[in-house]
């Protein structure tokens, strides 16, 4: 037995093996993504990227609002539209993570629940993991 660096092809194969293993536990499959933005005067000033992972879970990987547009409802508008589309797609849970300098209070105000966190004392930040169940 020895540890080796994987090629891209080998990484893909490992991911395929994991997916095949997971299929024995996942009895249904949703697929899809949500990529939406807000445009002002022909410029994208805010955006969101999310995709359905396992089960009926939507993982939000990116939410960003340009600084001069923050605290004006742009983020809330994006999250609201994402949640609306997620329900239509059959999603029942949304998950995301954020760092301490990003949007913890923003997500809490939108009824996202902190389900975990850790602090990186060396670098002086924390990361928070959120979940929201959709009705």
C-alpha positions in Angstrom: 0.0 0.0 0.0 1.3 3.5 -0.9 -0.1 7.0 -1.1 0.0 8.5 -4.6 -1.0 11.8 -6.2 -4.1 11.3 -8.3 -4.5 12.4 -11.9 -7.6 14.2 -12.9 -8.9 11.0 -14.5 -8.3 9.1 -11.2 -10.1 11.8 -9.2 -13.1 11.5 -11.5 -13.1 7.8 -11.0 -13.0 8.1 -7.2 -15.9 10.6 -7.4 -17.8 8.1 -9.6 -17.3 5.4 -7.1 -18.6 7.6 -4.3 -21.6 8.5 -6.3 -22.4 4.8 -7.0 -22.0 4.1 -3.3 -24.3 7.0 -2.4 -27.0 5.9 -4.8 -27.8 2.9 -2.5 -28.9 5.4 0.1 -30.5 8.1 -2.0 -33.9 6.8 -3.3 -34.6 9.9 -5.5 -32.6 12.4 -7.3 -33.2 16.1 -7.9 -30.9 18.0 -10.2 -30.6 21.6 -11.0 -29.0 24.9 -10.1 -29.9 28.5 -9.5 -27.7 31.3 -10.8 -29.3 34.7 -10.5 -28.2 38.2 -10.3 -29.4 41.8 -10.0 -28.5 44.2 -12.8 -28.4 48.0 -12.4 -27.7 50.2 -15.5 -26.4 47.2 -17.4 -24.0 46.0 -14.7 -24.3 43.0 -12.4 -24.2 44.4 -8.9 -25.2 41.2 -7.0 -25.3 37.5 -7.7 -26.0 34.1 -6.2 -24.9 30.6 -7.3 -26.5 27.5 -5.8 -26.9 23.8 -6.8 -28.8 20.8 -5.6 -26.5 18.3 -4.0 -27.8 15.1 -2.4 -31.4 14.4 -1.3 -33.4 17.6 -1.6 -30.7 20.0 -0.4 -29.7 23.2 -2.2 -26.1 24.3 -1.4 -25.5 28.0 -1.8 -21.8 28.4 -2.8 -21.8 32.2 -3.6 -23.7 35.2 -2.6 -22.3 38.7 -3.3 -23.5 42.2 -3.3 -21.2 45.1 -4.3 -20.5 47.2 -1.3 -22.3 50.3 -2.5 -25.5 48.3 -2.9 -25.4 46.6 0.6 -28.1 47.2 3.2 -30.6 48.2 0.4 -32.4 44.9 0.1 -30.5 43.4 -2.8 -29.3 40.4 -0.8 -32.7 39.8 0.7 -34.2 40.0 -2.8 -31.7 37.4 -4.1 -32.3 35.0 -1.2 -36.1 35.3 -1.5 -36.0 34.5 -5.2 -33.7 31.6 -4.7 -36.0 30.2 -2.0 -39.0 30.6 -4.3 -37.3 28.8 -7.1 -35.9 26.1 -4.8 -39.4 25.2 -3.6 -40.6 24.9 -7.2 -37.7 22.5 -7.8 -38.7 20.3 -4.9 -35.9 21.4 -2.5 -36.8 21.1 1.2 -33.5 22.3 2.8 -31.0 25.0 1.9 -27.5 25.0 3.3 -24.6 27.5 3.2 -21.6 28.7 5.0 -20.1 32.1 5.6 -17.1 33.6 7.3 -17.2 35.9 10.3 -16.4 39.0 8.1 -19.2 38.1 5.7 -22.9 37.7 6.4 -23.7 35.8 9.6 -26.2 38.4 10.9 -27.7 38.7 7.4 -28.5 34.9 7.2 -29.8 34.8 10.8 -32.2 37.7 10.0 -33.6 35.6 7.2 -34.3 32.6 9.5 -31.2 30.6 8.6 -30.0 28.5 11.6 -26.4 28.1 12.6 -25.8 24.3 12.8 -22.1 24.5 13.4 -19.0 26.7 13.4 -15.3 26.7 14.1 -12.8 29.3 15.0 -9.4 29.7 13.4 -7.5 31.3 16.2 -4.3 31.6 14.2 -5.9 33.7 11.4 -8.6 35.3 13.6 -11.7 34.3 11.8 -14.7 31.9 12.3 -16.7 30.0 9.8 -20.5 29.4 10.3 -22.6 26.7 8.7 -26.3 27.4 8.2 -29.4 25.4 7.3 -32.9 26.6 6.5 -35.8 24.1 6.1 -38.4 25.2 3.5 -42.1 24.7 4.3 
